[in-house]
Amino acid sequence: MKLMYTRGYTAVGVQEICAHAGVNKGSFYHFFPSKRALVLAVIDAYGQRVRDLWKDAITVNGSLLERMQRVFECVCDTQHDLAETNNQMYGCPIGNLALELSCLDEGIRQRLRETFSDWADAIEHMLRLAIANGDLPAIDTTTTAQTIVAYFEGVLMLAKIQNDPNVVKQLAQRAVYLVEAAADIRRNARP
Amino acid sequence: MKLMYTRGYTAVGVQEICAHAGVNKGSFYHFFPSKRALVLAVIDAYGQRVRDLWKDAITVNGSLLERMQRVFECVCDTQHDLAETNNQMYGCPIGNLALELSCLDEGIRQRLRETFSDWADAIEHMLRLAIANGDLPAIDTTTTAQTIVAYFEGVLMLAKIQNDPNVVKQLAQRAVYLVEAAADIRRNARP
């Protein structure tokens, strides 16, 4: 996971992965028929971590904004820790693999697509709870959830390219603007 | 440019580039000392195209939203044409190279950072004109411009991973939410 996160899929070979993990190739191939099989497992593992962030945030007592804030803080903290340990920002592991691989391998693209879709589902669930609680007017939760996923990925890209985790801190919380403006426009559109 | 856009930097070799362009290696190395030198030129060329989109939009007679709409339409049209020609979405050439290369080569990272920064400058210029014209209240134009760059990159990533240019059409115009909500919050914060 670490090597594919920090160096990408194409640039890393099975030999290097084995050396890094301290296992021989026989052990590697006992568990994974190929590097491709490993990257699918890596996508699932990283994908689940992020989905759990959104799912866990629902258990926070508070408003939608406070729940979203919890996710931003977790992402900011993780990226800060990683940047301090490695002296380098690596951004979103799924976003990195998405841009590297989605045109090269249809099966991997599908898995990445499902991962983003899972995240959007978890966010949409949070938005729907907020609507049910009267914390948010009725909005197009599906599209709004997708805009939040997109924005997060873009923020992590900018932070990576600036090699500065503070960019996440500065920009991430503006994801709520995508919800607030959707709500206002919907309100204004009412007769 | 096309090969690095469609397949990435690491996966493409000088031999393949020469075969694709119908030139021999001697000619290649006459103009570019290395594949790395070529990718820097590719980044500059793509970066300038996008910057020109934002600069040209200022010449559109109309409101800030109409000007931003012009850029969204150009990006949507380009991605639609590319997807029809290749039966595959490739997303943003700069974003792709950013996630592939920014941890691997400090010089390339700096060039990519300058490219994103150029785009943000062009967007900020458009926002400042809107404020000067009374079309927009005073907001933090620097941060808002960065959120628009981030959002665009994220939208193109989602479209690529879904291999569907309609995702760009559906999500791109919500970039204006990042401006509208920034303006509202600023207004509400006033005494």
Contacts between the chains, C-beta under 8 A, distances in Angstrom:
chain1	res1	chain2	res2	distance
A	6	B	103	6.4
A	7	B	103	7.2
A	7	B	104	7.0
A	8	B	10	7.1
A	8	B	100	6.3
A	8	B	104	7.7
A	10	B	8	7.1
A	10	B	10	4.7
A	10	B	11	5.6
A	11	B	10	5.6
A	11	B	104	7.1
A	88	B	103	5.8
A	89	B	103	7.9
A	90	B	103	6.0
A	91	B	99	6.6
A	95	B	99	6.3
A	95	B	157	6.2
A	96	B	99	4.7
A	96	B	100	7.8
A	98	B	157	6.0
A	98	B	160	7.1
A	98	B	161	4.9
A	99	B	91	6.6
A	99	B	95	6.3
A	99	B	96	4.7
A	99	B	99	4.4
A	99	B	100	6.7
A	99	B	157	6.3
A	99	B	160	7.0
A	100	B	8	6.2
A	100	B	96	7.8
A	100	B	99	6.7
A	100	B	100	5.5
A	102	B	160	5.6
A	102	B	161	5.1
A	102	B	163	7.4
A	103	B	6	6.4
A	103	B	7	7.2
A	103	B	88	5.9
A	103	B	89	7.9
A	103	B	90	6.0
A	103	B	160	7.4
A	104	B	7	7.0
A	104	B	8	7.7
A	104	B	11	7.1
A	109	B	161	6.5
A	109	B	163	6.8
A	112	B	161	5.2
A	113	B	161	5.2
A	113	B	162	5.8
A	116	B	158	6.4
A	116	B	161	5.9
A	116	B	162	7.9
A	143	B	170	6.6
A	143	B	171	7.1
A	143	B	174	7.5
A	146	B	158	6.5
A	146	B	167	7.8
A	146	B	170	7.9
A	146	B	171	6.1
A	147	B	151	7.5
A	147	B	155	7.9
A	147	B	171	5.8
A	147	B	174	5.1
A	147	B	177	7.6
A	149	B	154	7.2
A	149	B	158	6.6
A	150	B	151	6.3
A	150	B	154	3.4
A	150	B	155	4.7
A	150	B	157	6.9
A	150	B	158	5.0
A	150	B	171	6.0
A	151	B	147	7.5
A	151	B	150	6.3
A	151	B	151	5.1
A	151	B	154	5.4
A	152	B	154	6.9
A	153	B	153	7.3
A	153	B	154	4.1
A	153	B	157	5.2
A	153	B	158	7.3
A	154	B	149	7.3
A	154	B	150	3.4
A	154	B	151	5.4
A	154	B	152	6.9
A	154	B	153	4.1
A	154	B	154	3.3
A	154	B	155	7.6
A	154	B	157	7.4
A	155	B	147	7.9
A	155	B	150	4.7
A	155	B	154	7.6
A	157	B	95	6.1
A	157	B	98	6.0
A	157	B	99	6.3
A	157	B	150	6.9
A	157	B	153	5.2
A	157	B	154	7.4
A	157	B	157	7.8
A	158	B	116	6.4
A	158	B	146	6.5
A	158	B	149	6.6
A	158	B	150	4.9
A	158	B	153	7.4
A	160	B	98	7.1
A	160	B	99	7.0
A	160	B	102	5.6
A	160	B	103	7.4
A	161	B	98	4.9
A	161	B	102	5.1
A	161	B	109	6.5
A	161	B	112	5.2
A	161	B	113	5.1
A	161	B	116	5.9
A	162	B	113	5.8
A	162	B	116	8.0
A	163	B	102	7.4
A	163	B	109	6.8
A	167	B	146	7.8
A	170	B	143	6.6
A	170	B	146	7.9
A	171	B	143	7.2
A	171	B	146	6.2
A	171	B	147	5.8
A	171	B	150	6.0
A	174	B	143	7.6
A	174	B	147	5.1
A	174	B	178	6.4
A	174	B	181	7.8
A	174	B	182	7.5
A	176	B	181	7.7
A	177	B	147	7.6
A	177	B	177	5.9
A	177	B	178	5.2
A	177	B	180	7.8
A	177	B	181	3.3
A	177	B	182	6.4
A	177	B	185	7.7
A	178	B	174	6.4
A	178	B	177	5.2
A	178	B	178	7.0
A	178	B	181	7.6
A	180	B	177	7.8
A	180	B	181	4.7
A	180	B	184	7.3
A	180	B	185	7.8
A	181	B	174	7.8
A	181	B	176	7.7
A	181	B	177	3.4
A	181	B	178	7.6
A	181	B	180	4.7
A	181	B	181	4.3
A	181	B	184	7.7
A	182	B	174	7.5
A	182	B	177	6.4
A	184	B	180	7.3
A	184	B	181	7.7
A	184	B	184	6.8
A	185	B	177	7.7
A	185	B	180	7.8
